[in-house]
Amino acid sequence: MKRTRKPTAHTPRTIALLGFDGVAALDITGPYEVFSLPSYLAQDKAMPPYRIVLLADQAGPVRSASGLSLIADASWQNFHNRVDTLMVCGGPDMTALQRNQKLLAWLRTMARRTRRIGSICTGAFLLAEAGLLNNRRATTHWSETTRLAQGYQSITVEPDAIYVKDGHVYTSAGITAGMDLALALVEEDLGHDIALAAARMLVLFLKRPGGQSQFSTQLQAQAVEGQRLTDLLSWLADHHHKPMTVEDMAAQAGMSPRTFARVFVTETGDTPALYLEKLRLEHAFRLLETTGTSLDITAQACGFTGHEQLRRAFQRHKGITPQAYRQRFHTMEHQTRNG
């Protein structure tokens, strides 16, 4: 069993971000801001909880894919300080890095020495090439999930997940999802209140409205901006938990039920009933992830008639039961409190 020394109140945890020329700048800057905020938010002059370092091939300038230059603190090749958490950032082209045998060997060594190791976006391909995702669940940017699954068939790729934790290995979806993962790690380390305060400072959700999915129904609704259903979809986001029929939605949109059904499918790709069910289900995701309420109360709070209707919706859309979803995605903070 791997042994790690638990940091004391006077020992900051070192968070190492691995960058490179061609990295996605936000893969570095997003998590960096998240990890830096707990120190900023502290009301006293206590030792900061994290020390954040950017590693690259060499210390000095790192030019991102967008052209923004960042400054690496040190080279990963000769960085010998104790690291608590190593996060491998991604970029548009990881090919050369995947062929760098020295880097891959270093990652395997670091996976044994660190408390946790993870990736942001296409950084998952480096972890996969190093063998660190073998027989694990993982995710990456939605546009690359198929390639990850086909290239590394021992990995169980979860294509719609924002981030995945499997043991001490973490992977996140694309770009801004690295901030979601960083917030989750802060919550694990420092508790819900500090993570929530950091999320508020960044004007982010601590838990996205779409739950664990990269693709939320409300994000889908943005595609109809300026079309006939814009006002209705905004209204549904606030009222989906109330009893309603397709006829009620048609009346709210000012259309006949027949015209409404046709326009709805044309503009959203879903029937009104299916879209409403997805909204309710995403509400259920959030409650199951963050509360300990019973399934009956959860179902009613989301607009379902009861836990049996909720269970059937979960089976249709997720292929698992609500109980199984809660066991997989319930927040660490709540598990610890009730453990």
HELIX and SHEET records of a PDB file:
HELIX    1   1 ALA A   25  LEU A   41  1                                  17    
HELIX    2   2 TRP A   76  ASN A   78  5                                   3    
HELIX    3   3 THR A   95  GLN A   98  1                                   4    
HELIX    4   4 GLN A  101  ARG A  113  1                                  13    
HELIX    5   5 CYS A  121  GLY A  123  5                                   3    
HELIX    6   6 ALA A  124  GLU A  129  1                                   6    
HELIX    7   7 TRP A  142  GLU A  144  5                                   3    
HELIX    8   8 THR A  145  GLY A  151  1                                   7    
HELIX    9   9 ALA A  177  LEU A  190  1                                  14    
HELIX   10  10 HIS A  192  MET A  201  1                                  10    
HELIX   11  11 THR A  217  ALA A  221  1                                   5    
HELIX   12  12 GLN A  222  VAL A  224  5                                   3    
HELIX   13  13 THR A  230  HIS A  239  1                                  10    
HELIX   14  14 VAL A  246  ALA A  253  1                                   8    
HELIX   15  15 PRO A  257  THR A  268  1                                  12    
HELIX   16  16 PRO A  272  THR A  290  1                                  19    
HELIX   17  17 LEU A  295  CYS A  302  1                                   8    
HELIX   18  18 HIS A  307  HIS A  317  1                                  11    
HELIX   19  19 PRO A  322  PHE A  329  1                                   8    
HELIX   20  20 MET A  332  ASN A  338  1                                   7    
SHEET    1   A 7 ALA A  74  SER A  75  0                                        
SHEET    2   A 7 TYR A  50  ALA A  56  1                                        
SHEET    3   A 7 ARG A  13  LEU A  18  1                                        
SHEET    4   A 7 THR A  85  VAL A  88  1                                        
SHEET    5   A 7 ARG A 116  SER A 119  1                                        
SHEET    6   A 7 VAL A 169  SER A 172  1                                        
SHEET    7   A 7 TYR A 163  ASP A 166 -1                                        
SHEET    1   B 2 GLY A  60  ARG A  63  0                                        
SHEET    2   B 2 SER A  69  ALA A  72 -1                                        
SHEET    1   C 2 ARG A 137  ALA A 138  0                                        
SHEET    2   C 2 THR A 156  VAL A 157  1                                        
END                                                                             
